[in-house]
Amino acid sequence: MELQELITLGVPLPVGAVLYWLHLRLVSAEAKAAEAIKDLAEYKLEVAKEYASIKYLKDVENRLIDVLNRIDDRLNNLGGRVTK
């Protein structure tokens, strides 16, 4: 092979290899980004479910406190009658 043929073949091959390598990296990065988006969506859904259950728990807590306050009021009223 002559020098000109080596140069003709030698320049495009490394450039092609670099372009192919960049393409593979881009495909890999796109796959990772898609996976991250999917994971984020799942996390958001999980957080939304937990938030709803916390809201429900606070509602139950408030109802229990109301019942306990009513019991306390009844005991106070009963205690006032007994001491009189």
C-alpha positions in Angstrom: 0.0 0.0 0.0 1.2 3.4 -0.7 1.3 6.3 1.7 -1.7 8.1 0.1 -3.8 4.9 0.4 -2.9 4.6 4.1 -3.8 8.2 4.7 -7.1 7.8 2.8 -8.0 4.8 4.9 -6.3 5.9 8.1 -8.2 9.2 8.6 -11.8 8.0 8.2 -11.4 4.9 10.3 -10.6 6.7 13.6 -13.1 9.4 12.9 -15.8 6.7 12.3 -14.7 4.9 15.4 -15.1 8.0 17.5 -18.5 8.8 16.0 -19.6 5.2 16.7 -18.4 5.5 20.3 -20.2 8.8 20.8 -23.3 7.2 19.4 -23.1 4.4 21.9 -22.6 6.8 24.7 -25.6 8.9 23.6 -27.8 5.8 23.5 -26.6 4.7 26.9 -27.3 8.2 28.3 -30.8 8.2 26.8 -31.5 4.9 28.4 -30.3 6.1 31.8 -32.4 9.3 31.4 -35.5 7.3 30.6 -34.9 5.0 33.6 -34.5 8.1 35.8 -37.7 9.6 34.6 -39.5 6.3 35.3 -38.0 6.1 38.8 -39.0 9.7 39.5 -42.6 9.1 38.4 -42.8 6.0 40.7 -41.4 8.0 43.6 -43.9 10.8 43.0 -46.7 8.3 43.1 -45.4 6.7 46.3 -45.1 10.2 47.9 -48.6 11.0 46.9 -49.9 7.8 48.4 -48.1 8.5 51.7 -49.3 12.1 51.8 -52.9 10.9 51.5 -52.5 8.4 54.3 -50.9 11.0 56.5 -53.8 13.3 55.9 -56.2 10.5 56.8 -54.2 9.8 60.0 -54.4 13.4 61.0 -58.2 13.3 60.5 -58.4 10.1 62.7 -56.2 11.8 65.3 -58.5 14.8 65.4 -61.6 12.7 65.8 -59.9 10.8 68.6 -58.9 14.0 70.4 -62.5 15.2 70.1 -63.9 12.0 71.7 -61.3 12.2 74.5 -62.1 15.8 75.2 -65.8 14.9 75.4 -65.0 12.1 77.8 -62.9 14.5 79.8 -65.7 17.0 80.0 -68.1 14.3 81.1 -65.8 13.2 83.8 -65.3 16.8 85.0 -69.0 17.3 85.1 -69.4 14.0 87.0 -66.7 14.9 89.4 -68.4 18.3 90.1 -71.6 16.5 91.0 -69.9 14.0 93.3 -68.1 16.6 95.4 -71.2 18.7 95.9 
